[in-house]
Amino acid sequence: GAGVSQTPSNKVTEKGKYVELRCDPISGHTALYWYRQSLGQGPEFLIYFQGTGAADDSGLPNDRFFAVRPEGSVSTLKIQRTERGDSAVYLCASSLGGTGALQFFGPGTRLTVL
Amino acid sequence: AQSVTQLDSQVPVFEEAPVELRCNYSSSVSVYLFWYVQYPNQGLQLLLKYLSGSTLVESINGFEAEFNKSQTSFHLRKPSVHISDTAEYFCAVSLNAGGTSYGKLTFGQGTILTVHP
């Protein structure tokens, strides 16, 4: 596709459930980022992939959060035992390797934990 | 660690008036600076960036921002706004690591610009 896509666009789940959020980056982009945007706040960094490996996962809030990018393209953010505080918009961005400054963002997945 | 402060959460202005959205940052090392815009029901889009060179950078739709190292600021300005500029604007920084830009962006809290007719 022409841009970064994320699915689903909206996800409603119950507290304690497991969720997966998917990101399809721009074709050819080797770098992929996940951010979380809570209501009234700017996006906060979660994790950064260069190729298949997580180069920086310092933003993951705890061990309930995990992300993978097994083939260096599509990435999945996984959240176990969801809590109400996990409710937010989860943003994915991608960029060409070596020019990490120019990040292109997807539309986000709005996660609501009831 | 770096941080970004956007001093105004909301800025209402009338059409054709000038506007300034303020951004200050804090970092112990050199940074790259960005402004992103989020129109209603759309994703974040890069508006303009400062990587190096001239401290005044411009976007294609009339916005400009000036990097002021001594004041650690990167304020966004437009001399005459349009209704279509109504959006949320985010200032962001990333580390300037040896000539390449390390990926992680640190964002401010955002400023909602509302342009009234």
Interface residues (C-beta under 8 A of the other chain):
Chain A: V4 A31 Y33 Y35 G40 Q41 G42 P43 E44 F45 Y48 Q50 A55 D56 G59 L91 A93 S95 G98 T99 G100 A101 L102 Q103 F104 F105 G106 P107 G108
Chain B: V4 Q6 Y32 F34 Y36 Q42 G43 L44 Q45 L46 K49 L51 F90 A92 S94 T100 S101 Y102 G103 K104 L105 T106 F107 G108 Q109 G110
